[in-house]
Amino acid sequence: MAKETKVVIQTDSLLILRGRSSTRAWCPLCAAEAEMIALENIGVISNLDKSALEVWMNSEELHRIRTVGGSTLICLASVLARVQNPKPR
């Protein structure tokens, strides 16, 4: 009788493009300077629907700061960490 071997290969990928919509700023939760993107531009880096994005924002796993002008910036390092660990804490 012949032996059967099953091989399963799983791959994940994430593409982050650095463009004009990102800026470098201090992230107090990372305690480092990080790439940031304005909250209104988050759709540029995410294919999440609005309700899923709201869950992410309410989870407090995404680091954010408020600028002097009143806009909100999201830390891209925290977005990457959230993508790599999709289970909410």
LINBELCOR-V936804 format. One record per helix or strand. SS is the DSSP state (h for helix, s for strand). FROM is the first residue (numbers start at 1). TO is the last residue. If there is no record, write none. Layout:
ss=SS from=FROM to=TO
ss=SS from=FROM to=TO
This chain:
ss=s from=22 to=27
ss=s from=32 to=38
ss=h from=39 to=45
ss=h from=50 to=58
ss=s from=64 to=66
ss=s from=72 to=75
ss=h from=76 to=84
